[in-house]
């Protein structure tokens, strides 16, 4: 199966669902590459779909070529400072998750699976590696705040040590 036909076949698996992706294959598409039209109009559909069986490299290719491609475009539209904002990325991330699920369903694959786990680990390594659990980049507080938290325990420790030494020397002479 040629690369363009494979792309068209895998894309057809996605179209019938909520993903709202439609492709319009032409003769040039099969000669050069498949043309992909992202649309908000769910009424557009593809008339011919060829089923693909198996969950090997075809599934990996499909989620990278279609799901990740759309996610990359969506993330490029966001400012990089917003990548760690869950409010800004939750819909995009949800669409990516749903896409991997829909492709898995269309290819009769189990979901989630090892490939999906590895796929999302790569997505997190690239897009969310600087994000903390709270959604903000962790960094040290300013010195005016951090300083007292360091100096006060040190001074209390030194003061208590001096008090114990002074008290122990004083009690030796009384006995």
C-alpha positions, 0 to 999 in steps of 0.5 A, a space after each residue: 500500500 502506497 504512503 499516500 493511500 495509507 495516509 488516506 486510509 488511516 484518516 478515514 478511520 478518524 473522519 466518522 467520529 467526533 474528530 471532524 477531520 475530512 480529507 478530499 483525495 485527488 489523483 495528485 494526492 495519491 501521486 505526491 501526498 495526501 491533502 488534509 483539510 481540517 474543518 469545523 463542519 462535521 457534515 463533510 465526510 469521506 465516501 471511501 474508507 478502507 479498513 486497516 487491521 492490526 496495531 503495530 506501526 500503522 497505529 503509531 503512524 496514525 496517531 503521530 500523523 493525524 493526532 499529533 499533527 493537529 495538537 502541534 498546530 493547536 499548541 503553536 497557536 498558543 503562546 509558550 507561556 500558556 503551555 503550562 496553563 491547564 485552563 488553556 490546554 485542557 481542551 487541546 489535550 482532551 482532543 489529543 486523547 480522544 483522537 488516540 482513542 478514536 484511531 485505536 477504536 477504528 483500528 480495533 486496538 486496545 486503548 490505552 496501550 503501550 504505544 499510547 503511553 509512550 506517545 503521551 510521555 513524548 508529548 509531555 517531555 516536549 510540551 510540558 517538561 517545565 510544568 509543575 503539578 500546580 501548572 506554574 514553573 517552580 522556582 526559588 522564592 526571592 531572597 527577602 522571603 527565603 533569607 529568614 527561613 534559613 537564618 532564623 533556624 540557624 540562629 535558634 540552633 546557635 542560641 540553644 547550643 550556647 544556652 546549654 553550654 552556659 547552663 552546664 558550666 554554671 551547674 558544675 560549680 554548685 554541686 
